[in-house]
Amino acid sequence: MNTSVKSNERVLRIAVGWGAAVLLLLAWQLATARSQSLFFPTPLEIFDDLRERWFSDGLSGGIVTDAFFVDITPSLERLLLGLLIAWSIGTTLGVLLGRVPVVAHTVEPILHFMRALPGPVLLPLALVLVGTGTTMRVSLIAFGAVWPVLFNTYSAVRRVPEGYVETARVARVSRVRVLFQVILPSAGSGIFAGIRISTSLGIILLIASELVAASDGIGFGLTQAQRSFQFLPMWSFIVALSLLGYLSNLVLTGIESGVLRWHRLHMSVQD
């Protein structure tokens, strides 16, 4: 009964969310169609331009157009690589700080100082030290996106009940198995929260890096459209960026739900 109620509540939330989105698009369509402003095209015009620009080849042409591999693919590759680096470093250091208090007390002030540095501010320095290629953009994404994962992992690992770890040690479980079967699963919710925040920051840093000295990517296309006063393509790039953020969050939420299903079942039993 409880499961059925929760399922109905979830369906209701989804329906309300999509209903609000449809109403917003409808209001946007009506308002822009009446004004006929060059600066604000209608949603139908934007989605038609988006389809023609990146998805007009059909099944015979591979679905996506050649422009997709210039405007979208480079950004996806940079974002994914930068985030993977940030997640790996952030999770590793977060576990280390959470399990070794001496190390945490030593380096935590330095880490807080580095976290306070906004990623876009470091862009001129990155251009000088690394250059204008993909390495610079990936490095900037990794630097800015690592902090939410690191500190969320650190905080989540510290909150793991010590009784769990002691019980595993009494059972003569190896340290590697304790890490992967006790500590990381218990801290999983906090780690995934940091990953979702870092993804949002990564997208912001991706666009910031592609606004300067770039030759491809979403940020570059957005800048070119803005400079040439092509407002419809500019909105297409903005919508593409929004879809990237939405789909990224959707994928991460699905992965988190699958990986941490046991945790939710445990919490529901306790409730």
Buried (B, 14 or more C-beta within 10 A) or exposed (E): EEEEEEEEEEEEEEEEEEEEEEEEBEEBBEEBEEEEEEEBBBBEBBBBBBEEBBBBBEEEEEEBBEBBEBBBEBBBBBBBBBBBBBBEBBBEBBBBBBBEEEEBEEBBEEBEEEBEEEBBEBBEEBBEEBEBEBEBBBBBBBBBBBBBBBBBBBBBBBEBEEEBBEEBEEEEBEEEEBBEBBBBBBBBBBBBBBBBBBBBBBBBBBBBBBBBBBEBBBBBBBBBBBEEEBBBBBBBBBBBBEEBBEEBEEEBEEEBEEBBEEBEEEEEEEE
